[in-house]
Amino acid sequence: MTTRRDLLAGAGLAALAVQLPATAFAQVRDSVIVAMTLEPPTLDPTSGAAQAIREVTLQNIFEGLVKMDRAGKIVPCLAESWQVAPDNLTYTFKLRQGARFHDGAPFSSEQVKFSFERAVAPDSTNAQRQLFTPIAEIATPDPETVVIKLKQPTALFLYGLAWGDAVIVAPASAANNKTNPVGTGPFKFVRWNRGDRLELERFDGYWGEKPALAKATFRFISDPQAQVASLLAGDVDAQTNLAAPEAVAQLKASPKLKVTFGKTEGEVILGINNAKAPFSDLRVRQAIAHVLDRKTIALGVYGFDVDLIGSHFSPLHPAYIDLTNTYPVDIPKAKALLAQAGFPNGFNCTLKLPPPAYARRSGEIIAALLQQIGINASIEPLEFPQWLERVFRGKDFDLTVIAHTEPLDIGIYARDDYYFQYKNPAFKELMARIDATLDEGQRNELYKEAQRILARDAVNGYLFVLPKITVTAAGLEGMWTDWPLPITPLGEVRWK
């Protein structure tokens, strides 16, 4: 039987519920599901060139002495401070005290020495080994101090230490980092279901600010339409870079989602095998350059204007110069150049394309443009591990389309063994001068000359800069809009 006291008590509870804000009963969200297009082939950023490795692991699982923030500025990380000697040859790093690896091992100067010596060793698989070649000596006077002496002044030495290739690893766990990564970052590895997802959880022993998220999952969704469907259904909370630009209007119309447009450092190129006939002939590469209608290609891929490039350099850098008109679209000129090279009727070749939508869509348009001068490019789709093995490492290709997402990476053209196999002693000498030029103004003038050389030599077909289309749940904050480095630092992500 309900008494008057029961009714009054119920009324009081009801009144209390009315007075309390709705958030008092809302469950605090402390997990996130982030979708990305490509799955990393391994989880060790010191052992492979794939962007996806760094996107998952850098500033999440692994850290370096310094890091790059969302504005592209170099800031402290495992090194809380550093000093550079007046001769620009000696760097003294003061390390964080109390930092630990996820397995409990303490972080110290010994791991820094181990990591950098490992990166430059003869058997190193580090994709950016050249970052460490200027090092002459590494001293560890105490656990909190590292002194690095260089062979010669190197203008971008500190800049390179922010890349994923320069993360600090421990001797005991380094060999297994490809599948069981152990770092010092704010998140630790939980499990990896290949072909589907990778799970992380907050590392409670982290030396820095505690992340708002307790758990994070990366889901690998390569199909552009599946990305859209997952976002609309709420199956994922964010997409790091949408592969379906045609769906932007539909996604923006959803009150549950927000869409932002940002910049990257990703130069999208038609990669050309410069060591393989007939592409070893400058006239053939020039003919291709005269056919590449960048605006048509970019609009065909995205449906809106993006930054076009005429050399391997980002428009975000102060040294950038517009070289898009070095070889203007000119079909008769292109045909004449092919005829001079001995191919009046063109030739057959292959165009090997990795999975990203920008590559597949660009490739289809490029193949149609090349047919105008008799170059029949047969398209061969590859999964990304195949592309890395056959194109990047094996150099078994004629043409390909790929985005180079590392910042200020024009130096790759001075590497004789790089996959497009461009060999120019004058360019190599110029890059050595750039590396040793500490004055920024002088260095930028040299960068301009480097851009002109690559444009004139038509080393590759320079197309456009990869835009970043980020889609997130309306209540999610902290995802990077721009990509000065292609990473997703989850420690900055939180729910409103």
C-alpha positions as CSV (number, residue, x, y, z in Angstrom):
1,M,0.0,0.0,0.0
2,T,1.4,3.4,-1.0
3,T,1.4,5.9,1.9
4,R,1.4,9.6,1.9
5,R,5.0,9.6,3.0
6,D,5.9,7.4,0.0
7,L,4.2,9.9,-2.4
8,L,6.0,12.8,-0.8
9,A,9.3,11.0,-1.0
10,G,8.7,10.2,-4.7
11,A,7.8,13.8,-5.4
12,G,10.9,15.0,-3.7
13,L,13.1,12.8,-5.8
14,A,11.3,13.9,-8.9
15,A,11.9,17.5,-8.0
16,L,15.5,16.8,-7.4
17,A,15.8,15.2,-10.8
18,V,14.3,18.3,-12.4
19,Q,16.7,20.6,-10.6
20,L,19.9,18.6,-11.5
21,P,21.4,19.2,-14.9
22,A,21.1,16.5,-17.5
23,T,24.9,16.0,-17.5
24,A,24.7,14.7,-13.9
25,F,23.2,11.5,-15.4
26,A,25.2,11.4,-18.6
27,Q,28.0,8.8,-18.8
28,V,31.4,10.3,-19.3
29,R,32.9,9.1,-22.6
30,D,36.5,8.0,-22.3
31,S,37.0,6.0,-25.4
32,V,37.2,6.7,-29.1
33,I,37.2,4.8,-32.4
34,V,39.2,6.5,-35.1
35,A,39.1,5.2,-38.7
36,M,42.0,5.5,-41.2
37,T,42.3,4.4,-44.8
38,L,45.5,2.3,-44.7
39,E,46.6,-0.3,-42.2
40,P,50.2,-0.1,-41.1
41,P,52.3,-3.1,-42.3
42,T,54.2,-3.1,-38.9
43,L,54.0,-1.0,-35.7
44,D,57.7,0.0,-35.6
45,P,58.3,3.4,-37.1
46,T,62.0,2.8,-37.2
47,S,61.6,-0.2,-39.6
48,G,59.5,1.0,-42.5
49,A,58.5,3.9,-44.6
50,A,54.7,3.6,-44.5
51,Q,52.9,6.7,-43.3
52,A,50.3,4.5,-41.5
53,I,52.9,3.3,-39.0
54,R,53.6,6.8,-37.8
55,E,49.9,7.8,-37.9
56,V,49.1,5.1,-35.4
57,T,52.3,5.1,-33.2
58,L,54.0,8.5,-33.2
59,Q,53.2,10.5,-30.1
60,N,50.8,7.7,-29.0
61,I,53.0,4.7,-28.3
62,F,56.4,6.0,-29.2
63,E,58.2,9.4,-28.6
64,G,61.4,11.1,-29.6
65,L,63.6,13.6,-27.8
66,V,61.6,16.3,-29.5
67,K,58.2,16.4,-31.2
68,M,56.3,18.5,-33.7
69,D,53.2,20.2,-32.6
70,R,50.1,20.8,-34.7
71,A,51.5,24.1,-35.9
72,G,54.7,22.4,-37.1
73,K,56.9,23.8,-34.3
74,I,59.6,21.7,-32.7
75,V,58.9,21.4,-28.9
76,P,60.4,19.4,-26.0
77,C,59.3,15.7,-25.5
78,L,61.6,13.2,-23.9
79,A,64.2,15.9,-23.8
80,E,62.9,18.7,-21.6
81,S,65.6,21.1,-22.9
82,W,68.7,21.3,-25.1
83,Q,71.6,23.5,-25.8
84,V,73.6,23.9,-29.1
85,A,77.3,24.9,-28.9
86,P,78.4,28.0,-30.7
87,D,80.1,25.8,-33.4
88,N,76.8,24.1,-34.1
89,L,78.5,20.7,-33.7
90,T,77.5,19.7,-30.2
91,Y,73.9,19.2,-28.9
92,T,73.4,18.6,-25.2
93,F,70.0,17.2,-24.3
94,K,68.6,17.3,-20.7
95,L,66.2,14.3,-20.4
96,R,63.0,13.9,-18.6
97,Q,63.3,12.3,-15.2
98,G,60.8,9.7,-14.2
99,A,59.8,8.6,-17.8
100,R,59.3,4.9,-18.2
101,F,58.6,2.4,-21.0
102,H,55.3,0.6,-21.0
103,D,57.0,-2.6,-19.7
104,G,58.3,-0.6,-16.6
105,A,61.9,-0.2,-17.8
106,P,63.2,3.3,-16.9
107,F,64.0,5.7,-19.7
108,S,67.6,7.1,-19.6
109,S,70.4,8.4,-21.9
110,E,71.5,4.8,-22.6
111,Q,68.3,4.1,-24.6
112,V,68.9,7.3,-26.7
113,K,72.4,6.2,-27.5
114,F,71.1,2.7,-28.4
115,S,68.3,4.0,-30.6
116,F,70.5,6.3,-32.7
117,E,73.4,3.9,-33.1
118,R,70.9,1.2,-34.1
119,A,69.3,3.6,-36.7
120,V,72.6,4.3,-38.4
121,A,74.1,0.7,-38.1
122,P,75.1,-1.0,-41.4
123,D,72.2,-3.4,-41.0
124,S,69.7,-0.7,-40.2
125,T,66.2,-0.9,-41.8
126,N,65.4,2.7,-40.8
127,A,63.8,4.5,-43.8
128,Q,65.4,7.8,-42.9
129,R,68.9,6.5,-42.0
130,Q,70.4,9.7,-43.4
131,L,69.0,11.6,-40.5
132,F,71.6,10.0,-38.3
133,T,74.7,9.9,-40.6
134,P,75.9,13.4,-39.5
135,I,76.4,12.0,-35.9
136,A,80.1,11.5,-35.0
137,E,79.7,10.6,-31.3
138,I,77.1,10.1,-28.6
139,A,78.1,10.5,-25.0
140,T,76.0,9.7,-21.9
141,P,77.7,11.4,-19.0
142,D,74.8,10.6,-16.7
143,P,71.3,9.0,-17.1
144,E,69.7,12.4,-17.6
145,T,72.1,13.8,-20.2
146,V,72.9,13.0,-23.8
147,V,75.7,14.8,-25.7
148,I,75.6,14.4,-29.5
149,K,78.6,15.6,-31.5
150,L,78.1,16.0,-35.3
151,K,80.7,15.6,-38.1
152,Q,79.6,18.9,-39.7
153,P,77.0,21.5,-39.0
154,T,73.6,20.1,-40.0
155,A,70.8,22.7,-40.3
156,L,67.9,20.3,-39.9
157,F,69.3,17.9,-37.4
158,L,66.8,18.8,-34.6
159,Y,64.0,18.9,-37.1
160,G,64.7,15.3,-38.2
161,L,64.6,14.2,-34.5
162,A,60.8,14.9,-34.5
163,W,60.1,12.3,-37.2
164,G,58.9,8.8,-36.4
165,D,62.2,7.3,-37.5
166,A,63.9,9.0,-34.5
167,V,61.7,7.6,-31.7
168,I,63.5,6.2,-28.7
169,V,63.3,2.4,-28.2
170,A,64.7,0.1,-25.5
171,P,67.2,-2.7,-26.2
172,A,65.0,-5.3,-24.4
173,S,61.9,-4.7,-26.6
174,A,63.2,-3.2,-29.8
175,A,63.3,-6.5,-31.7
176,N,59.6,-7.1,-31.1
177,N,58.3,-3.6,-31.8
178,K,56.9,-4.6,-35.2
179,T,54.1,-6.6,-33.6
180,N,54.3,-5.7,-29.9
181,P,55.4,-2.1,-29.6
182,V,56.8,-0.8,-26.3
183,G,57.4,2.9,-26.0
184,T,57.2,5.7,-23.5
185,G,54.1,7.4,-25.0
186,P,50.7,8.2,-23.3
187,F,49.1,5.0,-24.7
188,K,50.3,1.4,-24.7
189,F,49.5,-1.3,-27.1
190,V,46.8,-3.8,-26.3
191,R,46.0,-5.9,-29.4
192,W,46.1,-5.8,-33.2
193,N,43.5,-7.7,-35.2
194,R,45.1,-7.5,-38.7
195,G,42.7,-6.3,-41.4
196,D,40.4,-4.8,-38.9
197,R,41.6,-2.8,-35.9
198,L,44.3,-1.9,-33.4
199,E,43.5,-1.2,-29.7
200,L,45.4,1.0,-27.3
201,E,44.8,2.0,-23.7
202,R,46.0,4.8,-21.5
203,F,49.4,4.3,-19.9
204,D,48.9,5.3,-16.3
205,G,52.6,5.5,-15.7
206,Y,53.0,8.2,-18.4
207,W,55.5,11.0,-17.5
208,G,53.3,13.8,-19.0
209,E,49.8,15.0,-18.8
210,K,47.3,12.2,-18.4
211,P,45.2,11.7,-21.5
212,A,41.4,12.2,-21.3
213,L,40.8,9.0,-23.2
214,A,41.2,5.6,-21.4
215,K,40.9,3.6,-24.5
216,A,41.4,4.2,-28.2
217,T,40.8,2.0,-31.3
218,F,42.1,2.5,-34.8
219,R,39.8,0.9,-37.4
220,F,41.2,0.3,-40.9
221,I,38.6,1.0,-43.6
222,S,40.0,1.3,-47.1
223,D,36.8,1.6,-49.0
224,P,35.7,5.2,-49.3
225,Q,32.0,4.5,-49.2
226,A,32.4,2.2,-46.2
227,Q,34.1,5.1,-44.5
228,V,31.1,7.3,-45.2
229,A,28.6,4.7,-44.0
230,S,30.5,4.1,-40.8
231,L,30.6,7.8,-40.0
232,L,26.9,8.3,-40.6
233,A,26.0,5.2,-38.6
234,G,28.1,6.3,-35.7
235,D,30.2,3.1,-35.9
236,V,33.4,5.3,-35.8
237,D,33.9,8.6,-34.1
238,A,36.4,10.1,-36.5
239,Q,38.1,9.6,-39.9
240,T,41.6,11.0,-40.1
241,N,41.5,11.8,-43.8
242,L,38.3,11.0,-45.8
243,A,38.9,9.2,-49.0
244,A,35.4,10.1,-50.4
245,P,35.4,13.9,-51.0
246,E,32.2,13.6,-53.0
247,A,30.4,12.8,-49.7
248,V,31.5,15.9,-47.9
249,A,28.1,17.7,-48.5
250,Q,26.2,14.7,-47.2
251,L,28.5,14.4,-44.1
252,K,28.3,18.2,-43.4
253,A,24.5,18.0,-43.4
254,S,24.5,15.6,-40.5
255,P,24.1,17.4,-37.1
256,K,26.0,14.6,-35.5
257,L,29.2,15.2,-37.5
258,K,31.6,18.0,-38.2
259,V,33.9,18.3,-41.3
260,T,37.2,20.3,-41.4
261,F,39.5,21.0,-44.3
262,G,43.3,21.2,-43.6
263,K,46.7,21.1,-45.2
264,T,49.3,18.4,-45.4
265,E,52.9,18.1,-46.4
266,G,52.0,15.4,-48.9
267,E,53.3,16.0,-52.4
268,V,51.3,13.8,-54.7
269,I,53.5,12.7,-57.6
270,L,53.4,10.5,-60.7
271,G,56.5,8.5,-59.7
272,I,58.7,7.7,-62.7
273,N,61.5,5.0,-62.8
274,N,64.3,7.2,-64.0
275,A,66.7,4.3,-64.4
276,K,64.4,2.3,-66.7
277,A,64.1,2.8,-70.5
278,P,62.4,4.7,-72.0
279,F,61.9,6.9,-68.9
280,S,65.7,7.3,-68.5
281,D,65.4,9.6,-71.5
282,L,64.8,13.2,-70.4
283,R,62.7,13.8,-73.5
284,V,60.3,11.1,-72.6
285,R,59.8,12.5,-69.1
286,Q,59.4,16.0,-70.5
287,A,56.7,14.7,-72.9
288,I,54.9,13.2,-69.9
289,A,55.2,16.5,-68.1
290,H,53.6,18.3,-71.0
291,V,50.6,16.0,-70.8
292,L,49.8,16.3,-67.1
293,D,47.0,18.7,-66.7
294,R,47.2,19.1,-62.9
295,K,44.0,21.0,-62.5
296,T,42.0,18.4,-64.4
297,I,43.5,15.6,-62.4
298,A,42.9,17.3,-59.0
299,L,39.3,18.3,-59.9
300,G,38.7,14.7,-61.1
301,V,39.9,13.4,-57.7
302,Y,38.4,15.9,-55.3
303,G,35.8,18.0,-57.2
304,F,37.3,21.2,-55.6
305,D,40.5,23.2,-56.0
306,V,43.7,22.0,-54.2
307,D,47.2,23.4,-54.2
308,L,49.0,22.4,-57.4
309,I,52.8,21.9,-57.4
310,G,55.5,21.9,-60.1
311,S,58.3,20.4,-58.0
312,H,58.7,18.3,-54.8
313,F,58.2,21.1,-52.3
314,S,55.3,22.2,-50.1
315,P,53.6,25.6,-50.7
316,L,53.5,26.0,-46.9
317,H,57.3,26.5,-46.8
318,P,58.7,30.1,-47.3
319,A,61.1,28.8,-49.9
320,Y,58.4,27.5,-52.2
321,I,58.3,28.8,-55.7
322,D,55.6,28.1,-58.3
323,L,57.0,26.0,-61.1
324,T,53.8,24.6,-62.4
325,N,54.3,26.2,-65.7
326,T,57.8,24.7,-66.4
327,Y,56.2,22.3,-68.8
328,P,52.7,23.7,-69.7
329,V,50.1,21.4,-71.2
330,D,51.1,21.1,-74.9
331,I,50.1,17.9,-76.7
332,P,51.9,18.7,-80.0
333,K,55.1,19.5,-78.1
334,A,54.8,16.2,-76.1
335,K,54.3,14.2,-79.3
336,A,57.4,15.9,-80.9
337,L,59.5,15.1,-77.9
338,L,58.4,11.4,-78.0
339,A,59.3,11.3,-81.7
340,Q,62.7,12.7,-81.0
341,A,63.3,10.0,-78.4
342,G,62.4,7.4,-81.0
343,F,58.8,6.7,-80.1
344,P,56.7,8.5,-82.7
345,N,53.8,6.1,-82.0
346,G,54.2,6.0,-78.3
347,F,54.8,2.8,-76.2
348,N,53.3,0.5,-73.6
349,C,54.0,0.7,-69.9
350,T,52.5,-0.1,-66.5
351,L,51.0,2.2,-63.9
352,K,51.1,0.5,-60.5
353,L,48.7,2.1,-58.0
354,P,48.5,1.7,-54.2
355,P,45.0,1.6,-52.6
356,P,44.3,5.2,-51.5
357,A,41.5,6.8,-53.5
358,Y,43.6,9.8,-54.5
359,A,46.1,7.4,-56.1
360,R,43.6,5.2,-57.9
361,R,41.5,8.1,-59.2
362,S,44.6,10.1,-60.3
363,G,46.0,7.1,-62.0
364,E,42.8,6.6,-64.1
365,I,42.9,10.2,-65.3
366,I,46.6,10.2,-65.9
367,A,46.3,7.0,-68.0
368,A,43.7,8.7,-70.2
369,L,45.9,11.8,-70.6
370,L,48.9,9.7,-71.6
371,Q,46.9,8.0,-74.3
372,Q,46.7,11.4,-76.1
373,I,50.4,10.9,-77.1
374,G,50.3,7.2,-77.6
375,I,51.6,6.1,-74.1
376,N,49.4,3.2,-73.2
377,A,49.7,2.9,-69.4
378,S,48.2,-0.4,-68.2
379,I,46.8,0.1,-64.6
380,E,47.9,-2.5,-62.0
381,P,46.2,-2.1,-58.6
382,L,48.4,-3.2,-55.7
383,E,47.7,-3.6,-52.0
384,F,50.0,-1.4,-49.9
385,P,52.3,-4.1,-48.7
386,Q,52.7,-5.2,-52.3
387,W,53.4,-1.6,-53.3
388,L,56.1,-1.3,-50.6
389,E,57.7,-4.5,-51.6
390,R,57.6,-4.2,-55.4
391,V,57.7,-0.5,-56.1
392,F,59.4,1.2,-53.1
393,R,61.9,-1.6,-52.2
394,G,62.1,-3.6,-55.4
395,K,62.0,-0.6,-57.9
396,D,60.0,-2.9,-60.1
397,F,57.8,-0.4,-61.9
398,D,57.4,2.1,-64.7
399,L,55.0,4.6,-63.2
400,T,53.2,4.9,-60.0
401,V,51.1,7.5,-58.0
402,I,51.9,8.2,-54.3
403,A,51.9,11.0,-51.8
404,H,55.2,11.8,-50.0
405,T,53.9,13.0,-46.6
406,E,57.2,13.7,-44.7
407,P,57.8,17.4,-44.3
408,L,60.7,19.0,-46.2
409,D,61.8,15.7,-47.8
410,I,63.3,17.1,-51.0
411,G,66.6,15.5,-49.8
412,I,65.3,12.1,-51.0
413,Y,66.4,13.1,-54.5
414,A,70.0,13.0,-53.4
415,R,69.7,9.3,-52.5
416,D,70.9,7.1,-55.4
417,D,69.1,4.1,-54.1
418,Y,65.7,5.8,-53.8
419,Y,62.9,4.1,-55.6
420,F,62.6,6.5,-58.6
421,Q,66.4,6.2,-59.0
422,Y,67.3,9.8,-59.9
423,K,71.1,10.3,-60.1
424,N,72.3,13.8,-60.4
425,P,75.7,14.7,-58.8
426,A,75.0,18.4,-59.0
427,F,71.8,18.0,-57.1
428,K,73.5,15.8,-54.5
429,E,76.2,18.5,-54.0
430,L,73.5,21.2,-53.7
431,M,71.7,19.2,-51.0
432,A,74.9,18.8,-49.1
433,R,75.3,22.6,-49.2
434,I,71.8,23.0,-48.0
435,D,72.3,20.7,-45.0
436,A,75.4,22.7,-44.0
437,T,73.9,26.2,-44.4
438,L,72.7,27.4,-41.1
439,D,71.4,30.8,-42.2
440,E,67.7,30.3,-43.1
441,G,67.6,33.0,-45.8
442,Q,70.6,31.5,-47.6
443,R,69.2,28.0,-47.2
444,N,65.9,29.0,-48.7
445,E,67.6,30.4,-51.8
446,L,69.4,27.1,-52.2
447,Y,66.0,25.3,-51.8
448,K,64.6,27.3,-54.6
449,E,67.5,26.2,-56.9
450,A,66.9,22.6,-55.9
451,Q,63.2,22.9,-56.9
452,R,64.2,24.3,-60.3
453,I,66.5,21.4,-61.0
454,L,63.9,18.8,-60.2
455,A,61.3,20.6,-62.3
456,R,63.7,21.0,-65.3
457,D,64.7,17.4,-65.1
458,A,61.0,16.3,-64.9
459,V,62.2,13.6,-62.5
460,N,58.6,12.9,-61.6
461,G,55.2,14.2,-62.5
462,Y,54.5,16.8,-59.8
463,L,50.7,17.0,-59.3
464,F,49.2,18.5,-56.1
465,V,49.3,18.6,-52.3
466,L,47.2,16.1,-50.5
467,P,44.4,17.8,-48.7
468,K,43.3,16.6,-45.3
469,I,39.5,16.1,-44.8
470,T,38.8,15.3,-41.2
471,V,35.4,14.1,-40.1
472,T,34.5,13.7,-36.4
473,A,31.6,13.3,-34.2
474,A,30.2,16.7,-33.2
475,G,31.3,16.3,-29.6
476,L,34.9,15.2,-30.3
477,E,37.7,17.7,-29.9
478,G,41.4,17.8,-30.4
479,M,41.9,16.0,-33.8
480,W,44.6,17.8,-35.9
481,T,43.1,19.8,-38.7
482,D,46.4,20.2,-40.6
483,W,49.2,17.6,-40.9
484,P,52.6,19.1,-40.5
485,L,53.4,15.4,-39.8
486,P,50.8,12.7,-40.7
487,I,50.0,11.7,-37.2
488,T,47.0,11.5,-34.8
489,P,48.1,12.3,-31.3
490,L,45.3,10.8,-29.1
491,G,46.6,12.5,-26.0
492,E,45.1,15.8,-27.4
493,V,41.7,14.2,-28.1
494,R,38.7,14.5,-25.7
495,W,34.9,14.5,-25.6
496,K,33.1,17.8,-24.8
